[in-house]
Amino acid sequence: MFFTHKPLVVKKSTSVSEPTIRSVTRSDAKILCEYFVRNKAFLKPWDPLRDEGFYTLAGWRYKIARLEELEKLRQGLYLLVLNHDESKVLGVVTFSNIVAYPFHACNLGYSLDEQEQGKGLMHSSLKEACHYLFKQFNMHRIQASYLPHNERSAKVLEKMGFVKEGIAKDYLLIDGRWQDHVLTSLTNENWMEACKD
């Protein structure tokens, strides 16, 4: 039986200057693969080392099937920031390790196409995505970390209202070596307790 995944739509484009933000589907494998191939060198200093399968269509078909399952279980959400006609990935926003009661928190990750840097696109996309997660997933806290020398991430998270909580030594294996990260979080001031069961 063929499973058709209906994407969660965070924001639908209403003009050529606005992106669509929605969850990934299997039909996105080609444009998502193109995004990571196109930005391979640009994202390398900020990402873990990737095997060659990460840059193949077959690799993304497999990965998307797993991402859809995490979304179905409400344990992860992989969002694409797409141009107005949804033919090109401009960026990615990910929520991982989504845990409900009693934690009600998750981790945030993101990347943006090299050609889209400095236009405010990541800030507006994160704003929409975090609002969606707070409301639709009842999250109380979204955690994000960044490399201390990543000034763009520092600025976008600060502008979003993320609060610095400290430095974690040798926190993540990025670009082949353990690197320190600044830990931040954003708290949902409007969180309301739901049923615990």
CYANA upper distance limits for C-alpha pairs under 8 A (distance plus 0.5 A):
  5 HIS  CA     25 THR  CA      6.84
  5 HIS  CA     26 ARG  CA      8.34
  5 HIS  CA     68 GLU  CA      7.75
  6 LYS  CA     25 THR  CA      7.99
  7 PRO  CA     22 ARG  CA      6.80
  7 PRO  CA     23 SER  CA      5.56
  7 PRO  CA     24 VAL  CA      6.99
  7 PRO  CA     25 THR  CA      6.90
  8 LEU  CA     22 ARG  CA      6.04
  8 LEU  CA     23 SER  CA      5.75
  9 VAL  CA     20 THR  CA      8.46
  9 VAL  CA     21 ILE  CA      6.78
  9 VAL  CA     22 ARG  CA      4.77
  9 VAL  CA     23 SER  CA      7.04
 10 VAL  CA     20 THR  CA      8.25
 10 VAL  CA     21 ILE  CA      5.83
 10 VAL  CA     22 ARG  CA      5.84
 10 VAL  CA     23 SER  CA      8.45
 10 VAL  CA    128 GLU  CA      7.39
 10 VAL  CA    129 ALA  CA      7.04
 10 VAL  CA    132 TYR  CA      6.90
 11 LYS  CA     19 PRO  CA      8.30
 11 LYS  CA     20 THR  CA      5.95
 11 LYS  CA     21 ILE  CA      5.50
 11 LYS  CA     22 ARG  CA      7.29
 11 LYS  CA    128 GLU  CA      7.77
 12 LYS  CA     19 PRO  CA      7.69
 12 LYS  CA     20 THR  CA      5.07
 12 LYS  CA     21 ILE  CA      6.97
 12 LYS  CA     22 ARG  CA      8.38
 13 SER  CA     18 GLU  CA      5.72
 13 SER  CA     19 PRO  CA      5.68
 13 SER  CA     20 THR  CA      5.12
 13 SER  CA     21 ILE  CA      8.49
 13 SER  CA     84 HIS  CA      6.05
 14 THR  CA     18 GLU  CA      7.05
 14 THR  CA     84 HIS  CA      8.15
 15 SER  CA     84 HIS  CA      7.12
 16 VAL  CA     83 ASN  CA      8.01
 16 VAL  CA     84 HIS  CA      5.63
 16 VAL  CA     85 ASP  CA      8.42
 17 SER  CA     84 HIS  CA      7.59
 18 GLU  CA     83 ASN  CA      7.69
 18 GLU  CA     84 HIS  CA      6.69
 19 PRO  CA     81 VAL  CA      6.68
 19 PRO  CA     82 LEU  CA      5.80
 19 PRO  CA     83 ASN  CA      5.42
 19 PRO  CA     84 HIS  CA      5.79
 20 THR  CA     80 LEU  CA      8.39
 20 THR  CA     81 VAL  CA      6.40
 20 THR  CA     82 LEU  CA      5.63
 20 THR  CA     83 ASN  CA      6.92
 20 THR  CA     84 HIS  CA      6.67
 20 THR  CA     86 GLU  CA      7.59
 21 ILE  CA     79 LEU  CA      6.96
 21 ILE  CA     80 LEU  CA      6.09
 21 ILE  CA     81 VAL  CA      5.21
 21 ILE  CA     82 LEU  CA      6.78
 21 ILE  CA    125 SER  CA      7.80
 21 ILE  CA    129 ALA  CA      8.34
 22 ARG  CA     79 LEU  CA      5.76
 22 ARG  CA     80 LEU  CA      6.07
 22 ARG  CA     81 VAL  CA      7.52
 23 SER  CA     77 LEU  CA      7.31
 23 SER  CA     78 TYR  CA      6.05
 23 SER  CA     79 LEU  CA      4.73
 23 SER  CA     80 LEU  CA      6.46
 24 VAL  CA     28 ASP  CA      6.91
 24 VAL  CA     64 ILE  CA      7.56
 24 VAL  CA     67 LEU  CA      8.35
 24 VAL  CA     68 GLU  CA      7.92
 24 VAL  CA     78 TYR  CA      6.55
 24 VAL  CA     79 LEU  CA      6.36
 24 VAL  CA     80 LEU  CA      6.66
 25 THR  CA     29 ALA  CA      8.11
 25 THR  CA     64 ILE  CA      7.16
 25 THR  CA     68 GLU  CA      7.58
 26 ARG  CA     61 ARG  CA      6.70
 26 ARG  CA     64 ILE  CA      6.37
 26 ARG  CA     65 ALA  CA      7.24
 28 ASP  CA     32 LEU  CA      6.44
 29 ALA  CA     33 CYS  CA      6.46
 29 ALA  CA     57 LEU  CA      6.65
 29 ALA  CA     60 TRP  CA      5.85
 29 ALA  CA     61 ARG  CA      6.04
 29 ALA  CA     64 ILE  CA      7.70
 30 LYS  CA     34 GLU  CA      6.67
 30 LYS  CA     57 LEU  CA      6.47
 30 LYS  CA     60 TRP  CA      8.32
 31 ILE  CA     35 TYR  CA      6.68
 31 ILE  CA     87 SER  CA      7.48
 31 ILE  CA     88 LYS  CA      6.37
 31 ILE  CA     89 VAL  CA      6.69
 32 LEU  CA     36 PHE  CA      7.01
 32 LEU  CA     60 TRP  CA      7.99
 32 LEU  CA     88 LYS  CA      8.46
 32 LEU  CA     89 VAL  CA      6.70
 33 CYS  CA     37 VAL  CA      6.66
 33 CYS  CA     54 PHE  CA      8.32
 33 CYS  CA     55 TYR  CA      6.37
 33 CYS  CA     56 THR  CA      6.78
 33 CYS  CA     57 LEU  CA      6.51
 33 CYS  CA     60 TRP  CA      6.90
 34 GLU  CA     38 ARG  CA      6.37
 34 GLU  CA     55 TYR  CA      8.49
 35 TYR  CA     39 ASN  CA      6.67
 35 TYR  CA     88 LYS  CA      8.16
 35 TYR  CA     89 VAL  CA      6.43
 35 TYR  CA     90 LEU  CA      7.92
 35 TYR  CA    113 ASP  CA      7.78
 36 PHE  CA     40 LYS  CA      6.08
 36 PHE  CA     55 TYR  CA      7.09
 37 VAL  CA     55 TYR  CA      6.35
 39 ASN  CA     43 LEU  CA      6.40
 39 ASN  CA    113 ASP  CA      6.86
 39 ASN  CA    114 GLU  CA      7.02
 40 LYS  CA     44 LYS  CA      6.54
 42 PHE  CA    114 GLU  CA      7.07
 43 LEU  CA     47 ASP  CA      6.60
 43 LEU  CA    111 SER  CA      8.25
 44 LYS  CA     48 PRO  CA      8.02
 44 LYS  CA     49 LEU  CA      7.99
 44 LYS  CA    175 ASP  CA      6.79
 45 PRO  CA    174 ILE  CA      7.72
 45 PRO  CA    175 ASP  CA      6.08
 46 TRP  CA    147 LEU  CA      8.19
 46 TRP  CA    174 ILE  CA      6.85
 46 TRP  CA    175 ASP  CA      7.24
 47 ASP  CA    174 ILE  CA      5.84
 47 ASP  CA    175 ASP  CA      6.34
 48 PRO  CA    173 LEU  CA      6.52
 48 PRO  CA    174 ILE  CA      4.77
 48 PRO  CA    175 ASP  CA      5.50
 48 PRO  CA    176 GLY  CA      7.07
 49 LEU  CA    174 ILE  CA      7.29
 49 LEU  CA    175 ASP  CA      5.76
 49 LEU  CA    176 GLY  CA      6.33
 50 ARG  CA     54 PHE  CA      6.67
 51 ASP  CA     55 TYR  CA      8.34
 52 GLU  CA     56 THR  CA      7.63
 53 GLY  CA     58 ALA  CA      7.98
 53 GLY  CA     59 GLY  CA      5.50
 54 PHE  CA     59 GLY  CA      6.00
 54 PHE  CA     60 TRP  CA      7.19
 55 TYR  CA     59 GLY  CA      7.45
 55 TYR  CA     60 TRP  CA      8.13
 56 THR  CA     60 TRP  CA      6.90
 57 LEU  CA     61 ARG  CA      6.69
 58 ALA  CA     62 TYR  CA      6.84
 59 GLY  CA     63 LYS  CA      6.68
 60 TRP  CA     64 ILE  CA      6.33
 61 ARG  CA     65 ALA  CA      6.91
 62 TYR  CA     66 ARG  CA      7.19
 63 LYS  CA     67 LEU  CA      6.72
 64 ILE  CA     68 GLU  CA      6.53
 65 ALA  CA     69 GLU  CA      6.96
 66 ARG  CA     70 LEU  CA      6.91
 67 LEU  CA     71 GLU  CA      6.75
 67 LEU  CA     76 GLY  CA      7.70
 67 LEU  CA     77 LEU  CA      7.85
 67 LEU  CA     78 TYR  CA      7.28
 68 GLU  CA     72 LYS  CA      6.65
 69 GLU  CA     73 LEU  CA      6.78
 70 LEU  CA     74 ARG  CA      6.55
 70 LEU  CA     75 GLN  CA      5.63
 70 LEU  CA     76 GLY  CA      5.51
 70 LEU  CA     77 LEU  CA      7.63
 71 GLU  CA     75 GLN  CA      6.51
 71 GLU  CA     76 GLY  CA      5.58
 71 GLU  CA     77 LEU  CA      5.79
 71 GLU  CA     78 TYR  CA      8.24
 74 ARG  CA     98 ILE  CA      7.42
 74 ARG  CA    137 PHE  CA      8.38
 75 GLN  CA     96 SER  CA      7.18
 75 GLN  CA     97 ASN  CA      6.37
 75 GLN  CA     98 ILE  CA      5.08
 75 GLN  CA     99 VAL  CA      7.12
 76 GLY  CA     94 THR  CA      8.07
 76 GLY  CA     95 PHE  CA      6.00
 76 GLY  CA     96 SER  CA      5.11
 76 GLY  CA     97 ASN  CA      6.67
 76 GLY  CA     98 ILE  CA      6.18
 77 LEU  CA     94 THR  CA      6.30
 77 LEU  CA     95 PHE  CA      5.54
 77 LEU  CA     96 SER  CA      7.07
 78 TYR  CA     92 VAL  CA      7.84
 78 TYR  CA     93 VAL  CA      6.75
 78 TYR  CA     94 THR  CA      5.07
 78 TYR  CA     95 PHE  CA      6.91
 79 LEU  CA     92 VAL  CA      6.27
 79 LEU  CA     93 VAL  CA      5.55
 79 LEU  CA     94 THR  CA      6.39
 80 LEU  CA     89 VAL  CA      6.98
 80 LEU  CA     90 LEU  CA      8.14
 80 LEU  CA     91 GLY  CA      6.61
 80 LEU  CA     92 VAL  CA      5.27
 80 LEU  CA     93 VAL  CA      6.91
 81 VAL  CA     89 VAL  CA      6.41
 81 VAL  CA     90 LEU  CA      5.90
 81 VAL  CA     91 GLY  CA      5.34
 81 VAL  CA     92 VAL  CA      6.25
 81 VAL  CA     93 VAL  CA      7.97
 81 VAL  CA    125 SER  CA      7.66
 82 LEU  CA     86 GLU  CA      5.61
 82 LEU  CA     87 SER  CA      7.64
 82 LEU  CA     88 LYS  CA      6.21
 82 LEU  CA     89 VAL  CA      5.16
 82 LEU  CA     90 LEU  CA      5.87
 82 LEU  CA     91 GLY  CA      7.58
 83 ASN  CA     87 SER  CA      7.06
 83 ASN  CA     88 LYS  CA      6.20
 83 ASN  CA     89 VAL  CA      7.16
 83 ASN  CA     90 LEU  CA      7.06
 89 VAL  CA    113 ASP  CA      8.47
 90 LEU  CA    112 LEU  CA      6.65
 90 LEU  CA    113 ASP  CA      5.86
 90 LEU  CA    116 GLU  CA      7.45
 91 GLY  CA    110 TYR  CA      7.88
 91 GLY  CA    111 SER  CA      6.04
 91 GLY  CA    112 LEU  CA      4.65
 91 GLY  CA    113 ASP  CA      6.19
 91 GLY  CA    122 MET  CA      8.16
 92 VAL  CA    110 TYR  CA      5.86
 92 VAL  CA    111 SER  CA      5.85
 92 VAL  CA    112 LEU  CA      6.99
 93 VAL  CA    108 LEU  CA      7.81
 93 VAL  CA    109 GLY  CA      6.37
 93 VAL  CA    110 TYR  CA      4.87
 93 VAL  CA    111 SER  CA      7.29
 93 VAL  CA    125 SER  CA      8.41
 93 VAL  CA    126 LEU  CA      7.69
 93 VAL  CA    129 ALA  CA      8.05
 94 THR  CA    107 ASN  CA      8.49
 94 THR  CA    108 LEU  CA      6.18
 94 THR  CA    109 GLY  CA      5.45
 94 THR  CA    110 TYR  CA      6.45
 95 PHE  CA    106 CYS  CA      6.81
 95 PHE  CA    107 ASN  CA      5.98
 95 PHE  CA    108 LEU  CA      5.25
 95 PHE  CA    109 GLY  CA      6.94
 96 SER  CA    106 CYS  CA      6.38
 96 SER  CA    107 ASN  CA      5.68
 96 SER  CA    108 LEU  CA      7.04
 96 SER  CA    109 GLY  CA      8.39
 97 ASN  CA    106 CYS  CA      5.80
 97 ASN  CA    107 ASN  CA      6.65
 98 ILE  CA    104 HIS  CA      8.02
 98 ILE  CA    105 ALA  CA      6.51
 98 ILE  CA    106 CYS  CA      4.89
 98 ILE  CA    107 ASN  CA      7.64
 99 VAL  CA    103 PHE  CA      6.57
 99 VAL  CA    104 HIS  CA      6.03
 99 VAL  CA    105 ALA  CA      6.15
 99 VAL  CA    106 CYS  CA      6.78
100 ALA  CA    104 HIS  CA      4.77
100 ALA  CA    105 ALA  CA      7.28
100 ALA  CA    138 ASN  CA      8.45
100 ALA  CA    139 MET  CA      7.88
101 TYR  CA    196 LYS  CA      6.88
103 PHE  CA    140 HIS  CA      8.39
104 HIS  CA    138 ASN  CA      7.44
104 HIS  CA    139 MET  CA      5.26
104 HIS  CA    140 HIS  CA      5.74
104 HIS  CA    141 ARG  CA      7.03
105 ALA  CA    139 MET  CA      5.86
105 ALA  CA    140 HIS  CA      6.31
105 ALA  CA    141 ARG  CA      5.13
105 ALA  CA    142 ILE  CA      6.09
105 ALA  CA    143 GLN  CA      7.92
106 CYS  CA    139 MET  CA      8.05
106 CYS  CA    141 ARG  CA      7.28
106 CYS  CA    142 ILE  CA      5.73
106 CYS  CA    143 GLN  CA      6.63
107 ASN  CA    142 ILE  CA      6.30
107 ASN  CA    143 GLN  CA      5.24
107 ASN  CA    144 ALA  CA      6.30
108 LEU  CA    142 ILE  CA      7.00
108 LEU  CA    143 GLN  CA      6.41
108 LEU  CA    144 ALA  CA      5.55
108 LEU  CA    145 SER  CA      8.46
109 GLY  CA    144 ALA  CA      7.24
112 LEU  CA    116 GLU  CA      7.12
112 LEU  CA    117 GLN  CA      7.30
112 LEU  CA    122 MET  CA      7.31
113 ASP  CA    117 GLN  CA      7.26
116 GLU  CA    121 LEU  CA      7.72
117 GLN  CA    121 LEU  CA      8.16
120 GLY  CA    124 SER  CA      6.87
121 LEU  CA    125 SER  CA      6.51
122 MET  CA    126 LEU  CA      6.42
122 MET  CA    156 VAL  CA      7.97
123 HIS  CA    127 LYS  CA      6.59
123 HIS  CA    156 VAL  CA      6.30
123 HIS  CA    157 LEU  CA      8.47
123 HIS  CA    159 LYS  CA      8.21
123 HIS  CA    160 MET  CA      7.56
124 SER  CA    128 GLU  CA      6.83
125 SER  CA    129 ALA  CA      6.57
126 LEU  CA    130 CYS  CA      6.32
126 LEU  CA    160 MET  CA      8.29
127 LYS  CA    131 HIS  CA      6.63
127 LYS  CA    160 MET  CA      7.26
128 GLU  CA    132 TYR  CA      6.66
129 ALA  CA    133 LEU  CA      6.73
130 CYS  CA    134 PHE  CA      6.60
130 CYS  CA    142 ILE  CA      8.28
131 HIS  CA    135 LYS  CA      6.70
132 TYR  CA    136 GLN  CA      6.21
132 TYR  CA    137 PHE  CA      8.17
133 LEU  CA    137 PHE  CA      5.59
133 LEU  CA    138 ASN  CA      7.31
133 LEU  CA    139 MET  CA      6.87
134 PHE  CA    138 ASN  CA      5.53
134 PHE  CA    139 MET  CA      5.18
134 PHE  CA    140 HIS  CA      7.21
134 PHE  CA    188 ASN  CA      6.98
134 PHE  CA    191 TRP  CA      8.05
135 LYS  CA    139 MET  CA      7.84
138 ASN  CA    191 TRP  CA      7.37
138 ASN  CA    192 MET  CA      8.12
139 MET  CA    188 ASN  CA      7.56
139 MET  CA    191 TRP  CA      7.75
140 HIS  CA    187 THR  CA      6.19
140 HIS  CA    188 ASN  CA      5.40
140 HIS  CA    189 GLU  CA      8.25
140 HIS  CA    191 TRP  CA      6.24
141 ARG  CA    185 SER  CA      7.11
141 ARG  CA    186 LEU  CA      6.17
141 ARG  CA    187 THR  CA      5.01
141 ARG  CA    188 ASN  CA      6.58
142 ILE  CA    185 SER  CA      6.02
142 ILE  CA    186 LEU  CA      5.73
142 ILE  CA    187 THR  CA      7.04
143 GLN  CA    183 LEU  CA      7.94
143 GLN  CA    184 THR  CA      6.32
143 GLN  CA    185 SER  CA      4.78
143 GLN  CA    186 LEU  CA      7.00
144 ALA  CA    183 LEU  CA      6.72
144 ALA  CA    184 THR  CA      5.78
144 ALA  CA    185 SER  CA      6.44
145 SER  CA    181 HIS  CA      6.33
145 SER  CA    182 VAL  CA      5.84
145 SER  CA    183 LEU  CA      5.07
145 SER  CA    184 THR  CA      6.36
146 TYR  CA    150 ASN  CA      7.13
146 TYR  CA    153 SER  CA      7.01
146 TYR  CA    154 ALA  CA      7.63
146 TYR  CA    181 HIS  CA      5.65
146 TYR  CA    182 VAL  CA      5.84
146 TYR  CA    183 LEU  CA      7.47
147 LEU  CA    179 GLN  CA      7.84
147 LEU  CA    180 ASP  CA      6.91
147 LEU  CA    181 HIS  CA      5.16
147 LEU  CA    182 VAL  CA      6.72
148 PRO  CA    154 ALA  CA      8.48
148 PRO  CA    180 ASP  CA      7.71
148 PRO  CA    181 HIS  CA      6.48
148 PRO  CA    182 VAL  CA      6.44
150 ASN  CA    154 ALA  CA      6.91
151 GLU  CA    155 LYS  CA      6.65
152 ARG  CA    156 VAL  CA      6.69
153 SER  CA    157 LEU  CA      6.53
154 ALA  CA    158 GLU  CA      6.57
155 LYS  CA    159 LYS  CA      6.53
156 VAL  CA    160 MET  CA      6.72
157 LEU  CA    161 GLY  CA      6.93
157 LEU  CA    162 PHE  CA      5.81
158 GLU  CA    162 PHE  CA      5.74
158 GLU  CA    163 VAL  CA      7.39
161 GLY  CA    186 LEU  CA      6.85
162 PHE  CA    184 THR  CA      6.26
162 PHE  CA    185 SER  CA      5.48
162 PHE  CA    186 LEU  CA      5.04
162 PHE  CA    187 THR  CA      8.43
163 VAL  CA    184 THR  CA      5.64
163 VAL  CA    185 SER  CA      5.89
163 VAL  CA    186 LEU  CA      6.90
164 LYS  CA    182 VAL  CA      7.54
164 LYS  CA    183 LEU  CA      6.41
164 LYS  CA    184 THR  CA      4.85
164 LYS  CA    185 SER  CA      7.36
165 GLU  CA    182 VAL  CA      8.02
165 GLU  CA    183 LEU  CA      5.89
165 GLU  CA    184 THR  CA      5.81
165 GLU  CA    185 SER  CA      7.85
166 GLY  CA    182 VAL  CA      6.38
166 GLY  CA    183 LEU  CA      5.95
166 GLY  CA    184 THR  CA      7.94
167 ILE  CA    180 ASP  CA      7.27
167 ILE  CA    181 HIS  CA      6.19
167 ILE  CA    182 VAL  CA      5.08
167 ILE  CA    183 LEU  CA      6.38
168 ALA  CA    180 ASP  CA      6.07
168 ALA  CA    181 HIS  CA      5.86
168 ALA  CA    182 VAL  CA      6.89
168 ALA  CA    183 LEU  CA      7.29
169 LYS  CA    179 GLN  CA      7.42
169 LYS  CA    180 ASP  CA      4.98
169 LYS  CA    181 HIS  CA      7.28
170 ASP  CA    178 TRP  CA      5.27
170 ASP  CA    179 GLN  CA      5.04
170 ASP  CA    180 ASP  CA      5.11
170 ASP  CA    181 HIS  CA      7.99
171 TYR  CA    178 TRP  CA      6.99
171 TYR  CA    179 GLN  CA      6.33
171 TYR  CA    180 ASP  CA      5.78
171 TYR  CA    181 HIS  CA      6.51
172 LEU  CA    178 TRP  CA      5.99
172 LEU  CA    179 GLN  CA      6.19
172 LEU  CA    180 ASP  CA      7.59
172 LEU  CA    181 HIS  CA      7.97
173 LEU  CA    177 ARG  CA      5.64
173 LEU  CA    178 TRP  CA      4.84
173 LEU  CA    179 GLN  CA      6.78
174 ILE  CA    178 TRP  CA      6.68
174 ILE  CA    179 GLN  CA      6.91
